[in-house]
Amino acid sequence: MKVLSVASEIFPLVKTGGLADVAGALPIALKKFGVETKTLVPGYPVVMRAIKDAEERLRFDDLLGEHASVLEAHYQGLDVLVLDAPAFFDRAGGPYLDATGKDYSDNWRRFAALSLAGAEIASGLMPGWRPDLVHVHDWQAALTPVYMRYHPVPELPSILTIHNIAFQGQFDASIFPGLRLPDHAFSVDAVEYYGHVGYLKGGLKTAWAVTTVSPSYAMEIEGSEFGMGLEGVVNSRVGSLYGIVNGIDQDIWNPGKDPYIVQQYGTANLKNRQENRKSIAEFFRLHDDNAPIFCIISRLTWQKGMDVVASGVDQIVAMGGKLAVLGTGDPAIEGALLAAAARHPGRVGVSIGYNEPMSHLMQAGCDAIIIPSRFEPCGLTQLYGLRYGCVPIVARTGGLNDTVIDANHAALAAKTATGIQFYPVTAEGLIQAVRRAMALYADQKVWTQLQKQGMKTDVSWEKSAERYADLYSSFDPKGQ
């Protein structure tokens, strides 16, 4: 089966978040199920520098007013189609933000162009290859099924995956003529959303099926608390809404061969984690004692519950815990955490910034990872924690709820527990969860069992890829 994937980022070519991990890992995992995927991505400078021996497959003289071409290349096991459109993507900033951290003013046109190119490829415009199905990701690609409806390739199935419904791609109605859609597309059945143009909303209305990145999140976005204003549209699609949890690349995230950690290990030699723990203590200037090290590896934002962590640091230290924080985000939260580190030298360490090798080492050396997100469509850091024996302490929401089994009495007795869940996301809720973790940590036999059970959890892409392959096949007109 041939699938065209359309995404605004893909690991390892370009990444700002979990979307890239999914767009990069899913096509590889689908190969064993007979699915051939080509992924259309924008030709950002970092992408153009990375692809070698690319072949031009398609040329646009007027793609929403600009010249563009589609280049085909192979990169680390991925088949990629790169939309080489310098007017849209050859910029010094990031994929979505300029050098000052502001949205590009023409993001509406840049990602409409990506979607339109995807619809043209879906229609068979690229010689020698036409997909059986189109799979698009988030608002940046969500106009693809809209263009497919009106341009038209309505008989070709399309699937929209929502990685985070909080990001919707909403723009002023004045941009609509520039999309080159027919006038009647500006309606409640397509892109019109309370007098504005809604890219994600349009995709929700026109895609054949909608998926989210966990079963719990699929249910949560049907309600007003997590639907972010689109819950009515989501409910209209509930019969074709599927929650499929993400996986992780177990070759990259493997404590038995991870090049970023000091000492490799597995369930048979968990004591080797101690060497990694010592390195964490040195890096964050923490006391090298037996007190548990709780870690944070996160964007330091309200959504991630980092304000709750900042308000609870003093109590975590008072209970005997240590805290290591890696991340960047809201300046006020950064400041509060740095102030906590100054108050508690040797007990709290904070590193502001993004550090991929250190994130691996923290999973391999810290005792538990705290993930207090107010909403979390799937989450990946808890999956890394499970894989590395860094016990997840998570808010009971979205994918965190689906992937971590709470260490209640029944689960501990059955030896199925893999972490600790808590709710609500308040300082009191978090402290109670940390207190539970401290009690479990005091019994190293129980704690080791918790670590080992987490490390045995299947966090690979295989089961999820199989579910996607089954979903694809249900729409395959060839009945494969």
Helices and strands as residue ranges (DSSP letters): E 2-6, H 18-30, G 31-33, E 36-42, H 45-50, E 55-63, E 66-75, E 78-84, H 86-89, H 107-122, E 133-137, H 138-141, H 143-150, E 158-162, E 170-171, G 173-179, G 183-185, E 192-193, E 196-198, H 199-206, E 209-212, H 215-220, H 224-227, H 231-236, G 238-240, E 241-243, G 267-272, H 273-283, E 293-300, H 306-318, E 322-329, H 331-343, E 348-352, H 356-365, E 368-371, H 381-388, E 391-395, H 398-403, H 409-413, E 420-422, H 427-442, H 444-456, H 462-474
